[in-house]
Every structure is written in structure tokens, then in C-alpha cells.
Amino acid sequence: MENVNPGPRVNLDNGESSAGTAERIVGPWWYHVGLGASLTFAFVSMSLRFAGFGVPIALLVALALNRARRRATGVSRDRYTATPGSRRLSGVFGLIFVGLAALGMYLEWGAGVRFAIAGAGVLIGVGTIVMGYRVDDAVRRELRTAR
């Protein structure tokens, strides 16, 4: 079998060009804010000792936001790995996310610093919003220049 690299994972079934898709591929403002808020809620629920309720709710909200974003943009793709630039940004943020989460959990559960997980969650939530916009910009920029 021949190994073919399909390039950016974008649904171009309707014959639309990559440049045209780049205009529609950006997530709506509410997607980034909602995703950041749901992550913050999950981490705050851990600090307040109701993670059994808060984490599943945050997961359901994140899944619903993802579905609503797909319906609003009409483009099916994984925006975090759609292009090389977005993969790099997502990888770096993923490492930061895990590091902040681990630090918050160690401080709260290991060192007894109250609300450390909540503080990490706020930073992760804000980071998710900021990185969401940066990933959108990277995807849009790279799709515009794709051939």
C-alpha cells in the first residue's frame, strides 16, 4: 500500500477549497469561553470536594460544546491537529495543562495548600481560551496558504 499524507484534516466533501474552509473553520467565541469555563468548573469542583458531580457535568458540557461547534461551522475536523502549527501549539499547551494540573493536585493533596487545584483550574481555563484562539489563527493561516 502506498502511504499518502492527506494533509490537513478538513472536510472538503462539498468541493470547497482550503482557503474557503479557512474562513469557516474558526470556532465561535462561545466555544472557547465555554470550554475554558467547563475546565475551570471541573478543577474548582475538585477543590470544593464535589468532583463526583462537577467533573461529569464539565465533561458533558465540553462534549455538547464540541457538537454545537461542529454544527455552527459546518466543518468536521479536529482543529487541534488539523495543521502542523496547530499540532505544535496543542502539544505545548497539553504539556502546560498536565504540569499545572499535577502541581495543583500536589499542592492541595500533598502539601495541604487549600484551593490550589482551583487556582490551577483557573489558569488552565484561561489558557484554554487563549490557546483556542491561537490554534484557530494557526489553522486559518495554514489553510489559506495550502495548495
C-alpha positions in Angstrom: 0.0 0.0 0.0 1.1 3.5 -0.7 1.5 5.8 2.2 -0.4 9.0 1.4 -0.3 12.1 3.6 -3.8 13.7 3.2 -2.5 17.0 4.7 -4.8 19.0 7.0 -7.8 17.0 8.2 -10.6 19.1 6.8 -13.9 18.0 5.3 -13.8 19.3 1.7 -16.5 16.9 0.5 -18.5 19.8 -1.0 -15.7 20.8 -3.3 -14.7 23.8 -1.2 -11.1 25.0 -1.3 -8.8 25.0 1.7 -8.9 28.8 1.5 -12.7 28.9 1.6 -12.7 26.4 4.5 -10.2 28.6 6.4 -12.9 31.3 6.6 -15.4 29.0 8.2 -13.2 26.8 10.3 -12.8 29.1 13.3 -14.7 28.1 16.4 -17.4 30.6 17.6 -16.5 32.8 20.5 -18.8 30.9 22.9 -17.0 27.7 22.1 -13.6 28.9 23.5 -15.2 30.6 26.5 -17.5 27.7 27.3 -14.7 25.1 27.0 -12.4 27.2 29.3 -15.3 27.7 31.8 -16.1 24.0 31.9 -12.5 23.1 32.6 -12.3 25.7 35.3 -15.5 24.3 36.8 -14.1 20.7 36.8 -11.0 21.8 38.7 -12.9 24.0 41.2 -15.2 21.1 41.9 -12.2 19.1 42.9 -11.1 21.7 45.4 -14.6 22.0 46.8 -14.8 18.2 47.1 -17.7 17.6 44.8 -15.7 16.2 41.8 -18.1 13.3 41.5 -20.7 15.7 40.4 -18.6 18.6 38.9 -16.3 16.6 36.6 -19.0 14.6 34.8 -21.1 17.8 34.3 -18.0 19.6 32.9 -17.4 16.6 30.6 -20.9 16.7 29.3 -20.7 20.5 28.7 -17.5 20.1 26.8 -19.0 17.4 24.6 -22.1 19.4 23.9 -19.9 22.5 23.0 -17.9 20.4 20.6 -21.1 19.1 18.9 -22.5 22.6 18.7 -19.3 24.0 17.3 -19.4 21.4 14.5 -23.0 22.2 13.7 -22.3 26.0 13.8 -19.2 25.9 11.5 -20.4 23.1 9.2 -16.8 21.8 9.1 -15.9 18.4 10.6 -12.3 18.2 11.7 -10.2 18.0 14.7 -9.0 21.6 15.0 -6.2 20.8 17.4 -4.4 18.6 15.0 -5.6 20.0 11.6 -2.3 21.5 10.7 1.4 21.3 11.8 1.2 24.7 13.6 -1.9 23.7 15.5 -0.4 20.4 16.5 2.7 22.2 17.9 0.5 24.7 19.9 -1.7 21.9 21.2 1.3 19.8 22.2 2.9 22.7 24.1 -0.4 23.6 25.8 -1.1 20.0 26.6 2.2 19.8 28.5 1.5 23.0 30.4 -2.0 21.8 31.2 -0.7 18.5 32.6 2.0 20.3 34.5 -0.4 22.8 36.1 -2.9 20.1 37.0 -0.2 18.0 38.6 1.2 20.9 40.5 -2.2 22.0 41.8 -3.0 18.4 42.9 0.3 18.0 44.6 0.0 21.4 46.4 -3.6 20.7 47.5 -3.5 17.0 48.3 0.2 16.6 49.2 1.2 19.9 50.8 -2.2 21.0 52.1 -2.5 24.2 50.2 -6.2 24.9 50.1 -7.8 25.7 46.7 -4.5 25.0 44.8 -6.4 22.8 42.3 -9.0 25.6 41.8 -6.1 28.1 41.1 -4.6 25.7 38.6 -8.1 25.3 37.0 -8.5 29.0 36.6 -5.1 29.2 34.8 -6.0 26.1 32.7 -9.4 27.6 31.8 -7.9 31.0 30.8 -5.1 29.2 28.9 -7.7 27.1 27.1 -9.5 30.2 25.9 -6.3 31.9 24.8 -4.9 28.8 23.1 -8.2 28.1 21.4 -8.0 31.4 19.6 -4.3 30.9 18.8 -5.0 27.4 17.4 -7.8 28.9 15.2 -5.4 31.5 13.9 -2.8 28.9 13.1 -5.3 26.6 11.3 -6.7 29.5 9.3 -3.3 30.9 8.3 -2.0 27.4 7.3 -5.2 26.5 5.3 -5.1 29.8 3.4 -1.6 29.0 2.2 -2.3 25.3 1.5 -2.4 24.3 -2.1 
